[in-house]
């Protein structure tokens, strides 16, 4: 049990956990009784795989071979909608789930059907984020689903398409089942990047209205035109079909609710079921008329999206405090909705989200997304389409709910700008102080001008929503969906040290030979060797992405997603095609391990070439031996200027490496037809990427995690949290637009932000973040004793929530490597 006497101050989240361990009643349970009852039934259940979506999708695809891909996809969605089991959970006020009751995941064999039969045997035994599956469902996968997809999946096509020199930096085996974790493609374990739909459109028009629009386009086609017949006709037919499919699915839920209501003896629950039936009978086919219909319409849309495709980091929720607001105000003024009722309905959606687990079949996908990762971001705050502050009463209800709701679903993101109201920032700060990692912050002052430079209109970028880990989307203007490369630049550093080789892979030449560094006489020679490796990795990533873009169009379609996108509807082009006219294609590539790399280069520059306290032979020998017997050398390497301290010596190196990336992107991204920009957002992949990198010259030991995002290396940030932000500011090349998100993790002790004074300091810190035009920042506020106690007695700390990388998760669901990584992050005691 956590020794409360060793912690001067605990967060409300820690205190709630402590009270639960001691058997005390949760003070919020009475006010959130419904969702607590639901959570009590599902909490800590091992997720189960439901195969129905995969089975019915496969059955339809077998019958439609040779037809247009988007039309095949729509027919498959019709077949799924008509046959998949529908459920309405006890106590729920919303209908719509894609699988078994409890926590569940579903399969997408179009992605990974080539090894799906092997994977379902391994998933229950997987250390990180395991799933269970029944014997019958295993049989269905092995005998009825997987055989059809052998030789047809996108993963297989990409594996064959990659040239040998690209393949050896991408995969660790001929079949491409295991990643090298060097230049890692991410497109084969998701159908699409993170995404946000135009939910406001659905609430105002309904899918019946979109279906009618598609039918009008169909009726207006030239029957003699080859283009109209071959391209536009299948597209609009697919839209009509998929709109009918979601309407059918909603009506099947209405039928079930009516049946359950007729059998219900409790009058209160009977009335709730009748309300569910009436809502599902009306939405999402028709425009929503009230707040309850609006929430149900959004939820059906969101869940049907999950059935259609595996979107990276799950479909996000957009700006809920904006598109729900008119219905909220209308119903409150009419006296038919209270704040508590609104929160209860929203939290029914939250617990629905908590039951859908984003299942990663491939080993690399699972390694990247530990702790049942999820990013169904709800965005609050920001600005209206005309640039006015957008906070409203509903904004504050969402923040209040996140302080009271005892779960890590959904993800919550707050948009901050220079004119954000003091009350909003104070409530954001209070929510951060709660200690469960919410909300993450995204900065309008960086995002908006940057996207204007990439072609966005003011009203489009003012209305952006947070999507996924740290990204943003402009509904109806963003059009790029291809997964992008994660580049392990710590591996490039190791290859500069070992002449194109890595200790993990022995004498195999993986990259290009840049010379024996022990023969280099100047810093410039070694730095040139590293940058040669860096540029080779960039070339590999861009070539890899060329093949990704050209292969995806033949394997994925999204008629449902396309139906909600203005440009797709206008031009009759599926969202997964390489180019949607008038769209802005915003992609990125990952800079993995920036702190590890920059600190290592700083150590070599200073100690070997400037001060000559060490020779290159001594540095390499110490690294080869993982510093065993070389503790004095390791101490010297760690005691040099490090990234995250606002030190120009080392930050100048980081800025130059960033410049190499943005300059390369500036020169070559146009050949891919996209904005392919540098990003620093690792999710949890800095852990598996570190497992292939031996000891590095910053004193990091072999096979341990790399630095995460654009945060400092573990323990290297010694000048406080503001210095971490200043290092991020000074290392950005603001004169280039080829940049995307940077993820910054900051960890505070609860004592640091205690009381009203702590809130004020945190608000001032957020203002500084805004002024520096940093993209993203997120916080853990927690005592180290709590984390260590949770490692020792996980059964007592099952409900401990921590911030990881753009999402929060149960600490006890994380691997020990990631737990240790979180514990080792610097806990700042002052701001």
N, C-alpha and C positions, 0 to 999 in steps of 0.2 A: 504494500500500500504506500502511496505517496506520503512522505513525511511532511505534513503541512508546516511544521516548524522550521524546515530548512528553506522555505520560500517566503520571503517577506510579503510578496504580493502574488496572488493568482489571478488569472483572467477569469471572467465569468464562465467561459467554457471549461476551464480546469476546475473551478469550484463546483460546477454542475456535475462534472465527472466524479469529483471527490464525494459529493453528496450521494450520488448513486451508489458508489462503492460502500458507503456507510449506511445505505438503506434509507436515506432521507427522500422525501417526496420532491419531485421536480416542480418548481413553482409555476412553470408554464403549462404543465400537463392539463390542468383544468380548462384553460382558455383554448387549448388546441387538442381537445379530447379525441376528436374524430381521427386526425392524422396520427396521433399517438397510438390509437388502436390499430391502425393499419401498419404503422412502423413496428409495433410489437410483434406482428405476425411475420414480417419479412426480415426483420433485423438479423444480420449475421448469417442468413441462410446462404449456403453455397449455391451459386447460380446453376441453372439447369439449361441444357441446350434443347430448344424446340426445333424440330426439323420440318414442320409443316410448310413454312414459307419456301424453303429450298425444294421440297418435294413437289408442290404444286407449280412453282416456277419452272422446274425442270420438266414436268409433264407437258406443260404448254409449249416450251421451247422445242421439245421433241417433235411436236405436231406442226411447227411453223418454219422448219428449216428451208432456207432459200428465199424467204420473204424479206422485206425491208426490216432492218434491225429495230428501228423505233416502233414499227407496227407490231413486230414480234413481242417487244417489251410490253407494249400496252395490252396485248392479248394475254400475256402472262399475268399481268396485274389484274385483269378481269378474272382470270381463272383463280388466282389467289384470293381475291376479294369474295368470290362466290363460295369458296370451299374452306378457307381457313377457319378454325374454331374461334368463335367470338365469346368473350367473357365480360361479366360485370362483377367487380369485386365487392365483397361486403363492405359497407360503410362508404364506398366511393360515391362521389357526386358526378363523376365523369366516366364516360364509356370510351374504350379504345385501348387495346393492347395487342402486341404482335406475337405473343407466345404464352407459354404456361403461366399460371398464377404463381406468385412468388417472384423471386429474382430469376431472370431468364436471359438467354442470348439466342440469336437466330443465325442461320448460315446463308452464305452467298456463294454458291458453288461456281458461279460465273467467274469469280475471282480466283479461287484456290481449289477448284474441283479436282485438279490433277493430283493433289496429295491429301485431299479431304478425308479419304478412307484411313490413311495413316494417322492423320491429325486427331480424329475423334477417339482413337485408342490412347493417345498421349495426353489429351487435355485434362482428364481427371487426375493425372499424376504430375502435372506441371507445377513447379514450385511457385511461380508467380501467377496470380489470378487464375486459379484452376476452375474448371467447370465439370459438372457431372452430366451424364447422359445415360438413358435407359438402354437396356439390351435391345429392345425392339427398335428404338430410334437409331442405334448403332447399325443394326441390320439394314434399315432403310437407307442409311447413308452409303453403306458398303455395297449393297446390292442394287439399289434403285436410283440413286442420285449420282454418286461418283463415276460409275462407268460411262455415263453419257458424256461427261465433261472431259474425259481424258483426250488430250490432243486438241481441245477447243478453247482452253482458257487463255486469258490475256497474259498471265504469268509465263506460260510456256512460250507464247509468241515473242514476248520481250526477251526471254532467256536466249532464244535462238537468234534474235536480231542483233544482239550486242556483239560488236567486234571483239576479238580475243583480248586486245590490250585494254578494252573497257571492261570486259567480263571479269578479268582477273583482279581488278580493283573493286568489283561489285559483289561477286559471289565467291563462295569458298568451295563450291562443288560444281560439276558439269551441269547438273539439272537446275542449278540456281535456287535450291531449297534453303541454303544457309548463307547468310550475309558475311562478307569480309569485315563489315563495319569500318570501311575506309572511305569509299565514295558510294554511299548507300542509296539505291533507289527506294522510294516509298510508295510508288504507284501500284505495286502488285498486291498490297494488302488493304486497298480501299478503292472504290470506284470513282471517288471524287475527293478533292480537297474539302475542307470545312465549308459550310454554306449557310446562307440565311435566305429564307423565302420572303416574298412580299406578302406578309400576313394581312396587312391592311386591305389589300386588294380582295382577298378571300372574304374578309368580314364585310366589305362593302358590296361585293358583286356575287359571291358564291360561285361554286363550280358549275352550277347551272348556267350562269351568265358567261363564264369562260367557254363552256361547251357550245353555247349559242354563237359566240364569236367565232369559234373554230368552224362551226357549220356554215356560217356566212362566208368565211374564206373558201370553204370547199365549194359552195354553190357558185362562187365568183370565178373559179378556175376556168381557164380556157381548155375545153375538152380535146382540142387538137394539139396543144402544146406538149412537146416531149418533156420539158422541164417541169411543167405543172403536174403531169401524170407520174413522172418518175420520182420527183423529189417532194413537191409540195403536197400532193394528194395523200401519200402515206403519212406525212407529218400531221396534217390536220385530222385525218382519220384516227390517228393514234391519240390525239388530244381529246377528241370526242369520246373514244373508248375509255381512256383513263379517267376522265371526268365522271363518266357513268360508273366506273369501277369504284371510285371513292364514295359516290352517292349510294351505291348498292351496299358497300361495307357499312356506312353509317346507318342505313335502314335495317340491316341485319341486327345491329345493336339495338335499334328501336324495337324490333320484334322481340328480342330477348328481354329487354326491360319491361315491355308490356306483359310478357309471360310471367316474369318474376313478380311483377306487381300484382297480377291476378292471384298468385299463390301466397302473397305476403299477408300475415295476420297483424303485424305491427302497423298502425295507421301512419306513423311518422315515416317509417321506411317505405311504406307503400306510396306515399305522396312523393318521396324522393325518386323512386323508380319511375313513377308516372312523369315526373319532370324530365328525367333522363330520356325517356321515350319520346316525349314531345320535342325536346331539343334536337335529338338525333334524327327525328323525322324531318326537321326543318333545315338544320345546318349539318354539313357545310354546303348543301345544295343551294340554299337561298341566302341572302344577306342576313347578318345577325341583327336582331331587334333589341337585344338587351345584353347586360353584362354576362349573364349565365350562358346565353347562346354564343356570345363571342368567345368565351373561354373554351366551350365545348368544340366550337368550329376550329379554333387554333389547334386544339389537342388532336382532333381527328386528322387534321392536315399534317401535323408533325409526325404522328405515328405512321400514317400511310407513307410518308416520305422514307421512314426507316425500313418499311417493307419493300419499297421500290429499289433501294440501293444502299450500299455501305458507304456512307459519306464519312470522310476522315473527320474524326472528333465529333461526329453526330451533327445533325441539323440543329443550328442554334435558334434561339427564340426571338431574336430581334429586339426592338425597342418596345417592350411590353407596356411601359409607363406612358407611351405615346399612343399606340394604336388601340389600347383598351380604355384610354382615358375618356373619350366621349361617351362610352356606354356606362362607365362608372359614374360620371357626373349626372348623366340622365337618370339613372336608377336611384342614386342617392337623393337627388332633388325630388324625385317622385315618391320617396319614402319606401321604396321596395328593396333597398340594399343598404346594409350598414357596413362599416369598415371591417368589423369582425367577420361578417359573412363573405365579404370580398376576399379577405385573407384566407379564410377556410377553403374557398373554391380554388384559389391559386395554389394553396398547399396540397389540395387533392391532385393537382397537376404535378406538383413536385414529387409526391410519393409515387405517382405513375412513372415519372422519369427515373426514379431511384430503382425501379424494378427492371427496367430495360438496361441490360449490361452490354456495352459495345464489345463484342467478342472478336479477338484477334486470333486467327487460326495459326498463322505462320510464326515460327520462333522469333523472327526479328520484330514482327508486329507486337507480339506479347512483351518482348524486352523493352520496346520503346514506350509502352503504355502500362506501367505497373499500377497496381492498386485499383484495378477496374476503372481505368482512367475515363474521364468524361468531360465534355466541354460544351454542354448545351446552354451556352451563355444567355443570360437575361441581361439586357443593356438598360441602364437607367441614367438619367441626367443628360448632359450634352446640350445641344442647341437645336432649334427648330429649323425647318427648311429655309427660313428667311434670316437665320443667324441670330435669333433671340434665345436667351436662356430657356431651356425646355423643362426645368424641374416643375413638378406639380404635386398635388396631394397624393397621387398614386405612387410617385417616386418615393416618397417617405414611407408609404405603406410597405413597399418592397424592402426597403432597408430595415424597417421594424420587423418584418417577418423573418428576415435573415438573422436577426439577433435572437429571435425567439425559437426559430424552427431548428430542431435538433438533428440535422442531417447535412451531408455535404452535397446534396443535390438541391437545386441546380447550381451551376456556376453563376456567379453574379459579377458583372463588370460595371464600373461607374466611369462615365465620360467626364473628364475634367477640362475646364477651359478658364481663360483669364478672368472671366466675369462670373464664375460659378458662385452662387450665393454662400454667405458664411454659414447659414444654417445647414445647407447641403453638405458642405465640407465637414462641419462638426458632426453631423450624423454619419457620414462616411467614416470619419475617424473613430466614432464610438463603435461602429460595426466592426472595424478592423480590430479594435481593442477587445472585442468579444473573444477573439483568439482562435477562430476556426478558419481563418485565411481569406475571408471575404470582406469587401469586394476587391478584385484586382482593378487597377486604374489604367485608363487609356487617355492619352493627352491630345485633345483637339488641336492644340497649338503646333503640334508636330504633324499629325495625321492630315489635317485639312489642307494646309499649303502644299504639302508633298504630293497629295493626290490631285490638286489643281494643276500642278506642273505635269502630271501624267495624263491630263486630258479631261478630268472630271469637271462637271458644272457645279457651281456653288450649291444649288439646291440639292444636288445628288450627294455631295460629300458632307454637307451639313447634316444629312439624314443617315449617315452611316451607322451600322450596327456592329458590335463586337462579334467575332465569329471564331470559334475554336479557341486556341490557346492564347494568342496575343494578336490575332489578325483582325481585319475589319472587312466588311462587305458593303457594297452599294447595290441594293436590290434593283434590278432592271438595267444596270450598267456594267457591273462585273460579269465576266463571261469565261474566265479561265478556271478549269477544274482539274488539271493534271497534277498528280502528286510529284513532288520535287526531290532533289538530291540533298542528303545530309553529308557534309564533307568533314572528315576527321582530320583537321589540320595538325593535331598532335601526331598523327601518323606521318604526315609530311615532315614534321620536325624529326621524328625518328629515322625516316629515310634519308634525311640530310646528314644525320649522324652516322648511318651505316650504309651509305652509298647505294640507296635505292632498295634497301632490305629492311626487314623488321625481325626482331628476335623471335616473335611468336611463329613466324613462317620460315625460320631458318635461313638457308642460303638462297631461297627463291628470289629472283629479281622481280619485284613487283612494279617498280616505277622506272625512272631513268637514273643512270649512274651520274652522280654529281661530284664524285671525287672523294678521296680519303681526307676527312676533315683534320686529321692530325698533321697533314702536310700544309694546311692553310696558314699563312703568315699574318693575315689581316682579318679584322672583323668583317670587312666588306666581302672577302672571299666566302666566309661561312654564310653570311646573310644572303649572298647571291645564290648559294647552293640551296638554302631553304626556300627562297622565293621561286627558284626554278621548280622545286617540288610543288610549291603552292600553285603556281600557274599550270603545271601539268595536271594537278587535281581539278582545277577549274575547267580546263579543256575537257577532261574526262567527264565531268558533271554535265557540261553543256552538250557534249556529244551524246551522252546517255539520255539527256532530256529530249533531244531530237528524235530518238527512237521511241521514247515514251509517248510523245505527242502523236507520232505517226502510227503507232499501234493501237492506242486507246480507241480511236474513232471506229475501229472495226469490231470492238468488243463490248462497248458500253453505250447505253442510251438512257435518257431520263425524260420520258414524255410527261410525267407528273411534274417534275421540276421545271421543264420547259414551258408547261402550261401557265405557270405563274410568273414567267419572265416576258416582259413586253417585247424585247428585241427578238427573242426566239419566235414568239407568235407573229410578229410583224414580218419576219423574213423566212418563216417556215424552216428553221434550222435548229436541230437538237443542241442542247447546251453542251454536250460532250464532243461536238465536232470541233476541229482545231480552230475555226474562226467563225464567230457570229458577227455579222456586219453591225457596225456602230458600237460594238462592245469595247470595253477596256480589259485587256488580258493582263492580270496582275499575278505573277508567280514569284518564286524566290528560290534561293539555294541557301543551305545552312552553313554558317561558320561555327564549327564545333570545337570547343576547348580553347577559346581565345585567352582566358587567364592563364591556363597551363602553358600555352605556346609563348605568349608574350613574356611571362615571368622567366621562362627558360632561356629565351633569347637575351633578356636583360642580364641574366646571370652569366651567360657565356661572354657577352660583350664586355661586361664590367670586370669579371674576375680573370678571364683568360687573356683578353686582348688589351684591355686598358690598364688594369692594376697588376696583371700577370701574377696573381696569387696562386693560380692553378694553371696547369697545362691542359690542352684538349685531351691528351691521353688520360690524365687523371680524372677528368669529368666523365669520359666515356667508360673508363674502367669502373668508376663508382656506380654509374648507371647500369652497366652490364651485370654487376654483382648486387643490384638492388640495394646499394648502400650498406650492405653487410660488411662490418669492419671498416666502413668509411663514414662513420657518423660525423666526424669532424668536417669532412668535405660536404656532407649534406647540410650541416648547419651553416656553412659559409654560403652555399647555394641559396638557402632560404633567406639569408640576411642581406638581400639586395633590393633595390627599388622594385616594387611589385605593382601590378595593375590594381586599381581600386583605391589608391591613396592620393590621387590628384598630384602625382609626381611627373613632371614633364619628361624626365629621363626615360621612363618606361612607357608612358602614354604616347610619346612620339613614335615608338615602335608599333604600338597598337594602331595608331592612326595610319601609318604607312601600310600596314598589312590590310587594313580596311580599304585604303586607297587602291591597292592592287586588285581587290575584289570588285569595287565599284567601277574602276576603269575597265577591267575585263568585261564586265556586264555591259557597260556603255558601248563597247566596240562590237560585241557579238550577239547581244540579245535580239537585235533586230533580225538576225538570220533565223531565229526561231519564231519570230512574229509575236513576241510577248515581252512584257516587262519582267525580266528574270533578275531579281534584286537580292542583295546580300541580307541575310536575316540571322539573328542570334537567339534561336528559340529551340532548345533541345528536347522538350518534354522530359522524359526520364532517360533519354538515349545517351546522355553523358556517362551513364553507368556502363551499359554494354560496350560503348565505344572505348571506354577506358580499359575494358577487359582485354583488348587486343594490343594495347600500347604498353611497352615496358617502362621502366623507370625513366623519368624525364629530368632535365637539368634544373628544374625549380625545386628539386627535393621530393617531388611526388613519387611514391613507390609504385612498382610495377603492378599492372592489372587493376589499379584502383580507379575510382571515378575521375573523369576530367572535370575542370571547372564547368559550371552550368551557365548557359545563356551568356549574358554580358556581365555577370556577377564576378566578383573577385574569386581567386583560388581560395580554398579552405584555409581560414586563419590568416590570409595575407592582407586583408583589409584592416589596417591598424589605426587609421586616422578618422574613423567614424563613418556613419552612413552618408553624410553629405559629400565626403570625399569620393565615395563609390559613384555617386551621381555625377560629380564633376569629372571623374575619369571617363565616364560614358559620354559626357558632353564634349570634352576636348578631343576625343578619339573619333568623332564622327566627321565625315567629309561632307559638310553642309552644301558645298558647291556642286555636289552630284545628287541626282534624283534617284539613282539606282540603289536605294536602300529601303529596307522594310523593317519589321519589328525587331526590337531588342528587348529581351526579357531580363528584368533585374529582380533578384530576390533580396529582400532585406529582412533580417531577423532581429527583433527587439525583445528584451526582457520585459515582463509585465510591469516591473517596477519603473522602467524607463518612461512609460506612458501612463503612469498612474494618475487618477484624479483629473480635475478640471485643468490643471496645469499641463498634465500629460496630453490631454486632448488638444489644448492650444498649441503645444509643441508639434504635435502630429499634423495639425492643420497647416502650420507654417512650413513644415517639411513638404507637404503635398503642394503647397504654393510654389516652393522652390523647384520641385519636380516639374511643375507646369511651366515656370519661367525658363527652365533649361531646355525646354522642348524635347524632353525624352519621350519615347513612345509608350513605354509600359513600366509599371512597377507593381510589386505585390509583397505581402508581408506575412511573416509568421511572428506571432506574439505568444511566447510560451517559455516556460522554465525548462532548463536542461534536465532537472531532476524528474520532471514528468515524463520526458521522452525516455530517459534511462529506466525509469520504473516500468514503463510500458513494454520495454524490451524484456525485462526480467519476468514480469507477470502479465503477459498479454491477455489472459482471460479476464482480468479485471479492467483492462483498458480498451476493450473492443470498440468503444465509442469515441476514442480519441481521434479528433479530426485535425489534420495538418495540411499546410499548403505545400504543394510539390512543384509543379512547373506549369502554371497556367490553369491548374485545377486543384481542388482539395480532395483528400482521400482519407480513409481510415488508416492510421499509422500502422496498425497491426496487419493490414493487408499488403504492406510493402515488404520487399525482400530485405534481408538484414543489410545488404550493401547499400540500399537506398535509405534505410533507417539510419545507418551510420553516417551517410552523406549528410543527412539533415541535422543530425546531432553535431557534426563537425563544423557546420556553418557558423560563422562569427555571430554571436549574440551581442548586439550593441546595447550598452547600458546607458548611453547618453545620446541625445540628438543635437 
